[in-house]
Amino acid sequence: MDLKRLIPDYLDYCRYQKNLSADTLKAYRIDLTQFTVYWMDTDGAPTRGNMAPYIVLLQKRYQPRTARRKTASLKAFFGWLTYMELLENDPFQKLRVKFNEPKILPRTISLHLLSDLLSEAYHAVKLGERMALRDVAVLELLFATGMRVSELCSLSPQAIDLESGSVLIYGKGAKERIIQVENPDVLATLRKYDATFEAEILAADCFFVNRFGRNYSDQSVRSMIRKYLSRVGSQAHVTPHMFRHTFATQLLEADVDLRYIQSLLGHSSISTTQIYTHVTTGKQRTILSMKHPRNQMKVKQG
C-alpha cells in the first residue's frame, strides 16, 4: 500500500469534510509523512503487531504530549483508510497505548490584568487609533465567548448577528454552536467596529480584518496582545487561548454547571472540560468551608 500517495486525499477530507484548521492539517501532514518514511523499511500491510514498535519509537523520541499527538494523527488516518475500504483491518483497533503525560493545568489571565488590557485598548480608541477599535472588539469577543482564536479569525460577517447579539461559531470537526453576547458594552463595541470597517469587512468577506483589509490572522492577534501588554508595562505571557481558559474558569467559579461550559466551549467530551475543575482551588475552599456538614456540627471534645 502506497500510504504516501493517500495522504493528500486524506488531508482534503479533513479540510473539506471535517473542517479542520490549517494548523491541524499541517501537523497531520508532518506526522503522516514522518510515518511513511519509517514504513518504507517495513514489509507487509499495517497491523497491530507492526504498528506497536513505531508507537514505542515515538515515545522514546518525543515528550509524551507530542508522542500522543502523533499517535492520534495516525489513528485518525488509519480509521479513514478502513472506513474508505482501502484497508481491511484497522491496526489501531484494540491497540492499547498508554502515555505518561503530566497534567498541565490551564493558565488563566488575572481579571486585574484583563481589565488593564481592555482599558488600554479603549484608551487607544479614544485617542483616535483606528485599528484599536478592531483590537478592542477582538479582545472583548475572545473573553465574552471563550472561542478559539482560529474560530475568531475565521468568522464571516454573516456569522455575527449584532441585533440579537448571537455569534455562530464553526468549531473543530465541522461542529457549530451559537453563543449569545449579553454584555451591552461588548455589543456596542462590536457594532461600532462593524460600522467603521463595513467596507473592508464586505470586501474581505471576513469579520475581522487587518490594516491591509485582509483576513486577520491568529499570529496578528498574538502580536496585538503583546503590544497592549507592553503598553501596560506587564511582563506576563498571555496568549489568545488563555482568554478561553479564563472564560471557562470564571464561569466555573460562578457555579455554572460543567455541562453548560462544555457546550459553550464546543467540547465533544465532558472529560476535556473537566480539566478546569482542577484550577478552581479558591472555589473549592469556599465550598468546603461553607457547605461541608462538618462545619455545622457541634462536637464535644472531652
Backbone hydrogen bonds in HBPLUS format (Angstrom, degrees):
<---DONOR---> <-ACCEPTOR-->    atom                        ^
c    i                          cat <-CA-CA->   ^        H-A-AA   ^      H-
h    n   atom  resd res      DA  || num        DHA   H-A  angle D-A-AA Bond
n    s   type  num  typ     dist DA aas  dist angle  dist       angle   num
A0003-LEU N   A0001-MET O   3.11 MM   2  5.75 120.4  2.49 107.7  91.7     1
A0006-LEU N   A0003-LEU O   3.02 MM   3  5.22 134.0  2.24 101.5 114.3     2
A0010-TYR N   A0006-LEU O   3.07 MM   4  6.38 156.2  2.13 153.6 160.9     3
A0011-LEU N   A0007-ILE O   2.89 MM   4  6.15 159.1  1.94 159.3 165.3     4
A0012-ASP N   A0008-PRO O   2.98 MM   4  6.17 149.3  2.07 143.3 151.3     5
A0013-TYR N   A0009-ASP O   3.06 MM   4  6.33 151.8  2.14 141.7 149.2     6
A0014-CYS N   A0010-TYR O   2.93 MM   4  6.28 154.1  2.00 148.2 155.4     7
A0015-ARG N   A0011-LEU O   2.91 MM   4  6.08 148.1  2.01 142.0 150.8     8
A0016-TYR N   A0012-ASP O   2.89 MM   4  5.99 175.8  1.89 156.4 157.6     9
A0017-GLN N   A0013-TYR O   2.83 MM   4  5.22 149.1  1.93 134.4 144.4    10
A0018-LYS N   A0013-TYR O   3.26 MM   5  6.76 143.6  2.40 146.2 154.5    11
A0020-LEU N   A0014-CYS O   3.07 MM   6  5.84 173.8  2.07 148.5 150.1    12
A0025-LEU N   A0021-SER O   3.01 MM   4  6.32 159.9  2.05 151.5 157.1    13
A0026-LYS N   A0022-ALA O   2.96 MM   4  6.13 153.3  2.03 145.1 152.2    14
A0027-ALA N   A0023-ASP O   3.05 MM   4  6.30 158.2  2.10 145.3 150.6    15
A0028-TYR N   A0024-THR O   2.91 MM   4  6.17 160.5  1.95 151.3 156.7    16
A0029-ARG N   A0025-LEU O   2.93 MM   4  6.13 159.9  1.97 148.0 153.4    17
A0030-ILE N   A0026-LYS O   3.04 MM   4  6.31 161.8  2.07 151.0 155.2    18
A0031-ASP N   A0027-ALA O   2.94 MM   4  6.12 170.7  1.95 156.0 158.6    19
A0032-LEU N   A0028-TYR O   2.88 MM   4  5.95 167.3  1.90 156.3 159.7    20
A0033-THR N   A0029-ARG O   3.00 MM   4  5.96 158.5  2.05 143.8 150.2    21
A0034-GLN N   A0030-ILE O   3.00 MM   4  6.08 156.3  2.06 145.7 152.5    22
A0035-PHE N   A0031-ASP O   3.12 MM   4  6.37 148.6  2.22 138.0 146.1    23
A0036-THR N   A0032-LEU O   3.01 MM   4  6.31 154.3  2.08 147.3 153.7    24
A0037-VAL N   A0033-THR O   3.20 MM   4  6.51 147.7  2.31 147.1 154.4    25
A0038-TYR N   A0034-GLN O   3.35 MM   4  6.70 155.6  2.41 142.4 148.2    26
A0039-TRP N   A0035-PHE O   2.79 MM   4  6.06 154.1  1.85 151.5 160.2    27
A0040-MET N   A0036-THR O   3.14 MM   4  6.23 130.2  2.40 138.8 147.8    28
A0041-ASP N   A0038-TYR O   3.35 MM   3  6.20 161.0  2.38 120.1 123.5    29
A0042-THR N   A0039-TRP O   2.94 MM   3  5.09 160.9  1.97 118.6 119.0    30
A0051-MET N   A0047-THR O   2.97 MM   4  5.95 122.5  2.31 142.1 156.3    31
A0052-ALA N   A0048-ARG O   3.29 MM   4  6.28 149.8  2.39 142.0 146.4    32
A0054-TYR N   A0051-MET O   3.08 MM   3  5.49 127.5  2.36 108.4 121.5    33
A0055-ILE N   A0051-MET O   3.26 MM   4  6.66 152.6  2.34 151.5 159.4    34
A0056-VAL N   A0052-ALA O   3.09 MM   4  6.41 157.8  2.14 154.2 160.2    35
A0057-LEU N   A0053-PRO O   2.96 MM   4  6.20 150.2  2.05 140.1 148.5    36
A0058-LEU N   A0054-TYR O   2.94 MM   4  6.29 154.0  2.01 148.8 155.0    37
A0059-GLN N   A0055-ILE O   3.01 MM   4  6.32 153.1  2.08 145.5 153.0    38
A0060-LYS N   A0056-VAL O   2.98 MM   4  6.29 139.2  2.15 144.5 155.6    39
A0060-LYS N   A0057-LEU O   3.18 MM   3  5.12 126.2  2.49  92.9 106.6    40
A0061-ARG N   A0057-LEU O   3.03 MM   4  6.25 150.8  2.12 148.6 156.2    41
A0062-TYR N   A0058-LEU O   2.94 MM   4  5.84 155.7  2.00 154.3 158.7    42
A0066-THR N   A0063-GLN O   3.03 MM   3  5.47 118.2  2.43 112.0 126.4    43
A0067-ALA N   A0063-GLN O   2.95 MM   4  6.16 170.0  1.96 165.6 169.0    44
A0068-ARG N   A0064-PRO O   2.89 MM   4  5.94 152.7  1.96 144.7 152.2    45
A0069-ARG N   A0065-ARG O   3.08 MM   4  6.31 152.1  2.16 139.0 146.1    46
A0070-LYS N   A0066-THR O   2.97 MM   4  6.23 164.6  1.99 156.4 159.7    47
A0071-THR N   A0067-ALA O   2.99 MM   4  6.11 151.3  2.08 142.6 150.6    48
A0072-ALA N   A0068-ARG O   2.91 MM   4  6.12 153.1  1.98 145.1 152.7    49
A0073-SER N   A0069-ARG O   2.93 MM   4  6.23 149.1  2.03 147.8 156.2    50
A0074-LEU N   A0070-LYS O   3.19 MM   4  6.46 156.1  2.25 141.3 146.5    51
A0075-LYS N   A0071-THR O   2.88 MM   4  6.14 159.3  1.92 150.9 157.3    52
A0076-ALA N   A0072-ALA O   3.01 MM   4  6.16 160.3  2.05 148.3 152.3    53
A0077-PHE N   A0073-SER O   3.10 MM   4  6.26 155.4  2.16 142.2 149.2    54
A0078-PHE N   A0074-LEU O   2.89 MM   4  6.13 169.5  1.90 161.0 162.1    55
A0079-GLY N   A0075-LYS O   2.96 MM   4  6.03 143.0  2.10 138.7 149.4    56
A0080-TRP N   A0076-ALA O   3.03 MM   4  6.28 148.5  2.14 142.2 149.7    57
A0081-LEU N   A0077-PHE O   2.99 MM   4  6.34 154.8  2.05 147.4 154.5    58
A0082-THR N   A0078-PHE O   3.02 MM   4  6.14 155.9  2.08 141.2 146.9    59
A0083-TYR N   A0079-GLY O   2.96 MM   4  6.14 156.8  2.02 142.6 149.5    60
A0084-MET N   A0080-TRP O   2.86 MM   4  6.05 153.2  1.94 150.8 157.7    61
A0086-LEU N   A0081-LEU O   2.85 MM   5  5.14 156.0  1.91 167.3 163.6    62
A0085-GLU N   A0082-THR O   3.02 MM   3  4.93 155.8  2.09 102.4 109.0    63
A0093-GLN N   A0090-ASP O   3.07 MM   3  5.50 163.5  2.10 114.6 119.9    64
A0095-LEU N   A0092-PHE O   3.11 MM   3  4.98 168.2  2.12 115.6 115.2    65
A0114-LEU N   A0110-SER O   2.92 MM   4  6.18 162.0  1.95 154.6 160.6    66
A0115-SER N   A0111-LEU O   2.92 MM   4  5.98 153.1  2.00 139.1 145.9    67
A0116-ASP N   A0112-HIS O   3.03 MM   4  6.32 150.4  2.12 142.3 150.6    68
A0117-LEU N   A0113-LEU O   2.93 MM   4  6.23 158.2  1.97 154.2 159.0    69
A0118-LEU N   A0114-LEU O   3.07 MM   4  6.31 166.6  2.09 150.3 153.6    70
A0119-SER N   A0115-SER O   2.90 MM   4  6.02 159.7  1.94 147.4 153.8    71
A0120-GLU N   A0116-ASP O   2.94 MM   4  6.09 157.0  1.99 147.8 153.7    72
A0121-ALA N   A0117-LEU O   3.01 MM   4  6.27 154.1  2.08 146.2 153.3    73
A0122-TYR N   A0118-LEU O   2.89 MM   4  6.15 161.2  1.93 153.2 158.2    74
A0123-HIS N   A0119-SER O   2.88 MM   4  6.05 147.0  1.98 142.2 152.0    75
A0124-ALA N   A0120-GLU O   3.02 MM   4  6.28 149.9  2.11 142.0 149.3    76
A0125-VAL N   A0121-ALA O   3.09 MM   4  6.44 146.5  2.21 142.5 151.5    77
A0126-LYS N   A0122-TYR O   2.98 MM   4  6.30 154.7  2.04 145.6 152.2    78
A0127-LEU N   A0123-HIS O   2.99 MM   4  6.31 139.0  2.16 142.8 154.1    79
A0129-GLU N   A0124-ALA O   3.06 MM   5  5.61 162.4  2.09 160.2 154.6    80
A0128-GLY N   A0125-VAL O   2.96 MM   3  5.20 156.0  2.02 106.4 113.9    81
A0132-ALA N   A0129-GLU O   3.06 MM   3  5.33 138.6  2.23 104.4 116.6    82
A0133-LEU N   A0130-ARG O   3.18 MM   3  5.84 153.5  2.25 114.3 120.4    83
A0134-ARG N   A0131-MET O   3.09 MM   3  5.27 121.8  2.44  99.0 112.4    84
A0135-ASP N   A0131-MET O   3.00 MM   4  6.38 156.5  2.06 146.3 153.6    85
A0136-VAL N   A0132-ALA O   2.89 MM   4  6.11 163.9  1.92 152.3 154.1    86
A0137-ALA N   A0133-LEU O   3.14 MM   4  6.22 149.5  2.24 136.7 145.3    87
A0138-VAL N   A0134-ARG O   2.90 MM   4  6.16 153.4  1.97 152.2 159.0    88
A0139-LEU N   A0135-ASP O   2.96 MM   4  6.25 168.5  1.97 155.6 158.0    89
A0140-GLU N   A0136-VAL O   2.94 MM   4  5.95 162.5  1.97 143.6 149.0    90
A0141-LEU N   A0137-ALA O   3.01 MM   4  6.06 157.5  2.06 141.6 147.9    91
A0142-LEU N   A0138-VAL O   2.96 MM   4  6.12 158.2  2.01 153.5 159.1    92
A0143-PHE N   A0139-LEU O   3.24 MM   4  6.44 162.8  2.27 146.7 150.5    93
A0144-ALA N   A0140-GLU O   2.82 MM   4  5.88 150.1  1.90 145.4 155.3    94
A0145-THR N   A0141-LEU O   3.09 MM   4  5.93 148.2  2.19 143.7 148.0    95
A0146-GLY N   A0142-LEU O   2.95 MM   4  5.46 145.2  2.08 134.4 143.8    96
A0151-GLU N   A0148-ARG O   3.08 MM   3  5.13 121.7  2.43  96.0 110.4    97
A0152-LEU N   A0148-ARG O   2.98 MM   4  6.35 152.2  2.06 149.1 157.2    98
A0153-CYS N   A0149-VAL O   2.94 MM   4  6.15 164.6  1.97 151.2 154.5    99
A0154-SER N   A0150-SER O   3.23 MM   4  6.26 131.3  2.48 132.9 143.9   100
A0155-LEU N   A0152-LEU O   3.22 MM   3  5.39 166.7  2.24 109.3 112.5   101
A0207-PHE N   A0155-LEU O   2.92 MM  52  5.69 169.4  1.93 140.6 144.0   102
A0159-ALA N   A0156-SER O   3.00 MM   3  5.25 151.5  2.09 107.7 116.6   103
A0168-LEU N   A0159-ALA O   2.77 MM   9  4.87 168.8  1.78 148.4 152.4   104
A0161-ASP N   A0166-SER O   2.92 MM   5  5.29 170.0  1.93 163.0 165.5   105
A0165-GLY N   A0161-ASP O   2.73 MM   4  5.55 134.8  1.93 144.1 159.2   106
A0181-VAL N   A0165-GLY O   2.66 MM  16  5.13 164.3  1.69 157.6 163.4   107
A0167-VAL N   A0179-ILE O   2.85 MM  12  5.29 147.6  1.95 142.8 153.6   108
A0179-ILE N   A0167-VAL O   2.99 MM  12  5.29 158.6  2.04 146.0 150.7   109
A0169-ILE N   A0177-ARG O   2.82 MM   8  5.38 177.7  1.82 172.3 171.5   110
A0177-ARG N   A0169-ILE O   3.04 MM   8  5.38 147.1  2.15 145.4 154.6   111
A0171-GLY N   A0175-LYS O   2.62 MM   4  5.09 157.7  1.67 174.2 171.6   112
A0175-LYS N   A0172-LYS O   3.30 MM   3  5.92 155.0  2.36 112.5 118.5   113
A0187-LEU N   A0183-ASN O   3.07 MM   4  6.36 165.6  2.09 157.0 161.1   114
A0188-ALA N   A0184-PRO O   2.90 MM   4  6.01 155.7  1.96 143.1 150.0   115
A0189-THR N   A0185-ASP O   3.02 MM   4  6.22 153.3  2.09 143.0 149.7   116
A0190-LEU N   A0186-VAL O   2.97 MM   4  6.25 160.9  2.01 153.3 158.4   117
A0191-ARG N   A0187-LEU O   2.93 MM   4  6.13 157.4  1.99 150.0 156.1   118
A0192-LYS N   A0188-ALA O   2.97 MM   4  6.14 155.2  2.03 143.8 150.7   119
A0193-TYR N   A0189-THR O   2.89 MM   4  6.11 160.1  1.93 150.5 156.1   120
A0194-ASP N   A0190-LEU O   2.90 MM   4  6.05 162.4  1.93 146.0 151.2   121
A0195-ALA N   A0191-ARG O   2.98 MM   4  6.16 157.0  2.03 146.1 151.7   122
A0196-THR N   A0192-LYS O   2.96 MM   4  6.09 157.7  2.01 147.1 153.4   123
A0197-PHE N   A0193-TYR O   2.92 MM   4  5.98 160.8  1.95 157.6 161.7   124
A0201-ILE N   A0197-PHE O   2.88 MM   4  6.02 165.1  1.90 166.4 171.5   125
A0202-LEU N   A0198-GLU O   3.04 MM   4  6.19 162.5  2.07 151.3 155.1   126
A0203-ALA N   A0199-ALA O   3.01 MM   4  6.18 158.7  2.06 147.2 153.5   127
A0204-ALA N   A0200-GLU O   2.91 MM   4  6.03 159.6  1.95 151.0 155.8   128
A0205-ASP N   A0201-ILE O   2.84 MM   4  5.63 130.4  2.09 137.7 150.8   129
A0216-TYR N   A0208-PHE O   3.01 MM   8  5.52 159.7  2.06 140.7 135.0   130
A0210-ASN N   A0214-ARG O   2.70 MM   4  5.45 152.4  1.77 151.5 161.4   131
A0213-GLY N   A0210-ASN O   2.92 MM   3  5.32 163.3  1.95 118.0 121.0   132
A0220-SER N   A0217-SER O   3.13 MM   3  5.16 120.4  2.50  94.8 109.1   133
A0221-VAL N   A0217-SER O   3.10 MM   4  6.50 146.4  2.21 144.3 153.7   134
A0222-ARG N   A0218-ASP O   3.07 MM   4  6.38 156.7  2.13 146.2 151.5   135
A0223-SER N   A0219-GLN O   2.98 MM   4  6.25 159.7  2.03 147.3 152.8   136
A0224-MET N   A0220-SER O   2.87 MM   4  6.04 153.0  1.94 145.1 152.6   137
A0225-ILE N   A0221-VAL O   3.01 MM   4  6.28 156.6  2.06 151.1 156.2   138
A0226-ARG N   A0222-ARG O   3.06 MM   4  6.38 160.4  2.10 149.9 155.1   139
A0227-LYS N   A0223-SER O   3.02 MM   4  6.30 146.2  2.14 143.0 152.3   140
A0228-TYR N   A0224-MET O   3.23 MM   4  6.63 155.4  2.30 150.0 154.3   141
A0229-LEU N   A0225-ILE O   2.95 MM   4  6.21 150.1  2.04 150.0 159.4   142
A0230-SER N   A0226-ARG O   2.96 MM   4  6.15 155.5  2.02 146.4 152.3   143
A0231-ARG N   A0227-LYS O   3.06 MM   4  6.35 148.9  2.16 139.7 148.5   144
A0232-VAL N   A0228-TYR O   3.06 MM   4  6.27 144.7  2.19 142.4 149.8   145
A0234-SER N   A0229-LEU O   2.90 MM   5  5.22 163.6  1.93 158.2 154.9   146
A0233-GLY N   A0230-SER O   3.09 MM   3  4.98 152.0  2.17  98.1 106.5   147
A0242-MET N   A0239-THR O   3.04 MM   3  5.37 142.7  2.18 107.1 117.6   148
A0243-PHE N   A0240-PRO O   3.09 MM   3  5.58 149.0  2.19 109.7 118.1   149
A0244-ARG N   A0241-HIS O   3.06 MM   3  5.17 121.9  2.41  97.1 110.9   150
A0245-HIS N   A0241-HIS O   3.08 MM   4  6.53 154.5  2.15 146.1 153.1   151
A0246-THR N   A0242-MET O   2.90 MM   4  5.98 155.8  1.96 139.9 146.6   152
A0247-PHE N   A0243-PHE O   2.90 MM   4  6.06 156.6  1.95 145.2 151.6   153
A0248-ALA N   A0244-ARG O   3.07 MM   4  6.34 166.9  2.09 152.5 154.5   154
A0249-THR N   A0245-HIS O   2.93 MM   4  6.07 165.2  1.95 151.0 155.7   155
A0250-GLN N   A0246-THR O   2.92 MM   4  5.94 163.9  1.95 150.6 154.9   156
A0251-LEU N   A0247-PHE O   3.18 MM   4  6.35 154.3  2.25 144.2 150.9   157
A0252-LEU N   A0248-ALA O   3.03 MM   4  6.26 155.9  2.09 147.1 153.8   158
A0253-GLU N   A0249-THR O   2.87 MM   4  6.13 152.5  1.95 146.4 154.5   159
A0254-ALA N   A0250-GLN O   3.03 MM   4  6.24 132.9  2.26 134.5 146.6   160
A0254-ALA N   A0251-LEU O   3.06 MM   3  4.97 127.4  2.35  90.8 105.2   161
A0256-VAL N   A0251-LEU O   3.05 MM   5  5.49 162.6  2.08 153.7 150.6   162
A0255-ASP N   A0252-LEU O   3.03 MM   3  5.16 153.5  2.10 112.5 113.0   163
A0260-TYR N   A0257-ASP O   3.03 MM   3  5.48 127.9  2.31 108.4 120.8   164
A0261-ILE N   A0257-ASP O   3.22 MM   4  6.65 157.5  2.27 149.9 156.4   165
A0262-GLN N   A0258-LEU O   2.86 MM   4  6.10 153.2  1.93 146.6 154.2   166
A0263-SER N   A0259-ARG O   3.11 MM   4  6.36 155.0  2.18 141.2 146.7   167
A0264-LEU N   A0260-TYR O   2.94 MM   4  6.24 158.5  1.98 151.3 157.2   168
A0265-LEU N   A0261-ILE O   2.94 MM   4  6.09 153.6  2.01 151.2 157.5   169
A0266-GLY N   A0262-GLN O   3.02 MM   4  6.08 126.5  2.31 137.5 151.3   170
A0267-HIS N   A0262-GLN O   3.11 MM   5  5.32 153.6  2.18 153.1 154.5   171
A0266-GLY N   A0263-SER O   3.26 MM   3  5.11 136.3  2.46  92.1 104.0   172
A0272-THR N   A0269-SER O   3.20 MM   3  5.67 144.1  2.34 107.7 115.8   173
A0273-THR N   A0270-ILE O   3.08 MM   3  5.17 119.8  2.46  97.4 111.9   174
A0274-GLN N   A0270-ILE O   3.01 MM   4  6.23 137.3  2.20 145.9 158.4   175
A0276-TYR N   A0273-THR O   3.12 MM   3  6.14 165.3  2.14 129.7 131.9   176
A0277-THR N   A0274-GLN O   2.99 MM   3  5.44 151.9  2.07 111.1 119.4   177
A0278-HIS N   A0275-ILE O   3.23 MM   3  5.75 157.1  2.28 110.1 116.4   178
A0279-VAL N   A0276-TYR O   3.13 MM   3  5.29 154.4  2.20 104.2 111.9   179
A0281-THR N   A0279-VAL O   2.89 MM   2  5.81 138.6  2.06 105.2  93.9   180
A0284-GLN N   A0280-THR O   3.04 MM   4  6.31 150.5  2.13 142.6 151.4   181
A0285-ARG N   A0281-THR O   2.99 MM   4  6.27 154.1  2.05 148.2 153.3   182
A0286-THR N   A0282-GLY O   3.14 MM   4  6.46 157.6  2.19 144.7 150.5   183
A0287-ILE N   A0283-LYS O   2.91 MM   4  6.19 164.1  1.94 155.1 158.7   184
A0288-LEU N   A0284-GLN O   2.96 MM   4  6.14 171.1  1.96 154.5 156.9   185
A0289-SER N   A0285-ARG O   2.86 MM   4  5.93 151.3  1.94 147.4 155.6   186
A0290-MET N   A0286-THR O   2.94 MM   4  5.95 152.6  2.02 147.0 153.9   187
A0291-LYS N   A0287-ILE O   2.71 MM   4  5.31 155.0  1.77 147.3 154.6   188
A0295-ASN N   A0292-HIS O   3.08 MM   3  5.91 152.2  2.16 123.4 129.3   189
A0296-GLN N   A0293-PRO O   2.98 MM   3  5.35 154.2  2.04 110.0 118.2   190
A0297-MET N   A0294-ARG O   3.24 MM   3  5.13 155.6  2.31  97.6 104.9   191
